[in-house]
Amino acid sequence: MEKLHGTTVQEQLEEIEHIKKVREVADKLKDIKIAMLTTINTEGKPHSRPMYTFDVKDDGIIWMFLAKDSHKVKEIETNPNVILNYSNPQHDLYITVNGLAEVSENAAKIEELWTDRFKAWFPYGKTDPNLALLKITPQQAEYWQSPDILLAQIVSLVKNTISGNAYVEGENKKIDFLSNHHGEDKTRS
């Protein structure tokens, strides 16, 4: 874990709570590398495309490479609100992240994230003049996850039938990254 930046105990506790939320989402995302990035195009309509995402660190920032001359740049400059949709059907896991995007040319971050696999899109490598980063600061995430095992589903169905509750398959949770210690996360499982 990185060094805490808060100067008071309360600020440090809020920072720790934020890191816990980030790690929960990062753990869900660790095996999913492609997200559908949705921006708002010039006609005001949603526009989605697949993008490679890097592992999320404790700061919660989601990083992607992008071309400076792409439509995404103009769309993000006009409206920085974006949505990332991730899915892992093999594990019945689906995640949506709402956040604010900005284009960055942070050379140290490009150096940290670069591998030659990206030369297909940026032939001049990490010094490609068209290479930039998309920095997404999550504001809220929501995930849905169903149990992988049929037995777990049967046990849940029987338990809910006996208790008189409606059958709810799996887990659904909203995580608000903007809330402080007074904010709520809503969980349904």
C-alpha positions as CSV (number, residue, x, y, z in Angstrom):
1,M,0.0,0.0,0.0
2,E,1.2,3.5,-0.8
3,K,1.9,6.0,1.9
4,L,-1.3,7.7,3.3
5,H,-1.6,11.4,2.4
6,G,-4.2,12.5,5.0
7,T,-2.9,14.8,7.7
8,T,-5.6,14.0,10.3
9,V,-6.7,10.6,11.5
10,Q,-10.1,11.2,10.0
11,E,-8.6,11.9,6.6
12,Q,-6.4,8.8,6.8
13,L,-9.4,6.6,7.8
14,E,-11.3,8.0,4.8
15,E,-8.3,7.3,2.5
16,I,-8.1,3.7,3.8
17,E,-11.9,3.3,3.2
18,H,-11.4,4.5,-0.4
19,I,-8.5,2.1,-0.9
20,K,-10.7,-0.8,0.3
21,K,-13.3,0.1,-2.2
22,V,-10.7,0.4,-5.0
23,R,-9.2,-3.0,-4.1
24,E,-12.7,-4.6,-4.1
25,V,-13.2,-3.4,-7.7
26,A,-9.6,-4.1,-8.7
27,D,-10.0,-7.6,-7.5
28,K,-13.1,-8.1,-9.7
29,L,-11.3,-6.6,-12.7
30,K,-7.9,-8.4,-12.4
31,D,-8.7,-11.0,-15.0
32,I,-10.5,-8.8,-17.4
33,K,-8.3,-6.7,-19.7
34,I,-10.8,-5.4,-22.3
35,A,-13.5,-2.9,-21.4
36,M,-16.1,-1.3,-23.6
37,L,-15.4,2.4,-23.3
38,T,-18.5,4.6,-23.9
39,T,-18.2,8.3,-24.6
40,I,-20.7,10.8,-25.9
41,N,-20.2,11.6,-29.6
42,T,-20.7,15.0,-31.3
43,E,-24.4,14.2,-32.0
44,G,-24.9,13.6,-28.2
45,K,-25.2,9.8,-28.6
46,P,-23.3,7.1,-26.8
47,H,-20.4,5.6,-28.7
48,S,-18.7,2.4,-27.4
49,R,-15.5,0.7,-28.4
50,P,-13.2,-2.0,-26.9
51,M,-10.1,-0.7,-25.1
52,Y,-7.3,-2.5,-23.2
53,T,-7.1,-1.5,-19.6
54,F,-4.2,-1.9,-17.2
55,D,-4.3,-3.3,-13.6
56,V,-5.9,-0.8,-11.2
57,K,-3.6,0.4,-8.4
58,D,-4.6,1.7,-4.9
59,D,-5.2,5.2,-6.4
60,G,-8.1,3.8,-8.3
61,I,-7.1,5.3,-11.7
62,I,-7.9,3.3,-14.8
63,W,-5.3,3.8,-17.5
64,M,-5.5,3.1,-21.3
65,F,-3.4,4.1,-24.3
66,L,-5.1,6.1,-27.0
67,A,-4.3,7.9,-30.2
68,K,-4.3,11.7,-30.0
69,D,-6.0,11.9,-33.3
70,S,-8.9,9.6,-32.4
71,H,-12.5,10.7,-32.1
72,K,-12.3,9.7,-28.4
73,V,-10.1,12.7,-27.6
74,K,-12.6,15.2,-29.0
75,E,-15.5,13.4,-27.3
76,I,-13.8,13.4,-24.0
77,E,-12.8,17.1,-24.3
78,T,-16.4,17.9,-24.9
79,N,-17.8,15.6,-22.2
80,P,-15.4,13.9,-19.8
81,N,-18.1,11.5,-18.4
82,V,-17.4,8.0,-19.5
83,I,-18.7,4.5,-18.8
84,L,-16.5,1.3,-18.8
85,N,-18.3,-2.0,-19.1
86,Y,-16.4,-5.2,-18.3
87,S,-17.6,-8.8,-18.6
88,N,-16.2,-12.2,-17.7
89,P,-19.0,-14.6,-18.7
90,Q,-17.0,-17.6,-17.7
91,H,-17.3,-16.4,-14.1
92,D,-20.7,-14.8,-14.5
93,L,-19.2,-11.4,-13.6
94,Y,-20.3,-8.0,-15.1
95,I,-18.9,-4.6,-14.0
96,T,-19.8,-1.1,-14.9
97,V,-17.6,1.9,-14.0
98,N,-18.7,5.5,-14.3
99,G,-15.9,8.0,-14.3
100,L,-14.3,11.2,-15.5
101,A,-11.8,10.9,-18.3
102,E,-8.9,13.1,-19.3
103,V,-6.2,12.8,-21.9
104,S,-2.6,12.7,-20.4
105,E,0.8,12.7,-21.9
106,N,2.5,11.7,-18.7
107,A,5.9,10.3,-19.9
108,A,6.7,8.5,-16.7
109,K,3.3,6.6,-16.8
110,I,3.7,5.8,-20.5
111,E,7.2,4.4,-19.7
112,E,5.7,2.3,-16.8
113,L,2.9,0.9,-18.9
114,W,4.5,0.4,-22.3
115,T,5.2,-3.0,-23.8
116,D,6.0,-3.7,-27.4
117,R,2.6,-5.4,-27.8
118,F,1.2,-1.9,-28.4
119,K,3.5,-1.3,-31.5
120,A,0.7,-2.5,-33.7
121,W,-1.2,0.7,-32.9
122,F,1.8,2.9,-32.2
123,P,4.6,1.9,-34.6
124,Y,7.1,4.4,-33.2
125,G,6.8,2.8,-29.7
126,K,6.5,4.7,-26.5
127,T,7.9,7.9,-28.2
128,D,5.2,7.7,-30.9
129,P,4.0,11.3,-31.4
130,N,0.4,10.1,-31.6
131,L,0.5,8.1,-28.3
132,A,-1.3,9.5,-25.2
133,L,-2.9,8.1,-22.1
134,L,-6.5,8.0,-21.2
135,K,-6.8,8.6,-17.4
136,I,-10.2,7.6,-15.9
137,T,-11.0,8.5,-12.4
138,P,-13.9,6.3,-11.2
139,Q,-16.8,7.9,-9.5
140,Q,-19.0,4.8,-9.1
141,A,-18.8,1.1,-9.9
142,E,-21.4,-1.5,-9.9
143,Y,-21.0,-5.2,-10.4
144,W,-23.2,-8.3,-10.7
145,Q,-21.8,-11.7,-10.0
146,S,-23.6,-15.0,-9.9
147,P,-22.3,-18.2,-8.2
148,D,-20.4,-20.4,-10.6
149,I,-21.6,-23.6,-9.0
150,L,-25.0,-25.0,-9.5
151,L,-25.1,-26.3,-6.0
152,A,-24.7,-22.8,-4.6
153,Q,-27.7,-21.7,-6.7
154,I,-29.8,-24.6,-5.5
155,V,-28.9,-23.9,-1.8
156,S,-29.8,-20.2,-2.3
157,L,-33.1,-21.1,-4.0
158,V,-34.1,-23.5,-1.2
159,K,-33.0,-21.0,1.6
160,N,-35.0,-18.2,0.0
161,T,-38.1,-20.4,-0.6
162,I,-38.1,-21.5,3.1
163,S,-37.7,-18.0,4.4
164,G,-40.4,-16.6,2.0
165,N,-38.0,-14.2,0.4
166,A,-37.8,-13.8,-3.4
167,Y,-34.9,-15.6,-5.1
168,V,-32.1,-13.3,-5.9
169,E,-29.3,-14.9,-7.9
170,G,-25.8,-13.8,-7.1
171,E,-24.6,-10.5,-5.8
172,N,-25.2,-6.9,-7.0
173,K,-23.2,-4.1,-5.4
174,K,-22.8,-0.4,-6.0
175,I,-19.6,1.3,-4.9
176,D,-19.5,5.1,-4.7
177,F,-15.9,6.4,-4.8
178,L,-17.0,9.9,-4.1
179,S,-18.6,9.2,-0.8
180,N,-16.7,9.7,2.4
181,H,-17.3,7.8,5.6
182,H,-20.9,9.0,5.6
183,G,-21.6,7.5,2.2
184,E,-23.3,4.1,1.6
185,D,-22.5,1.2,-0.6
186,K,-25.6,-0.7,-1.6
187,T,-25.3,-4.5,-1.6
188,R,-27.8,-7.1,-2.6
189,S,-26.8,-10.7,-2.2
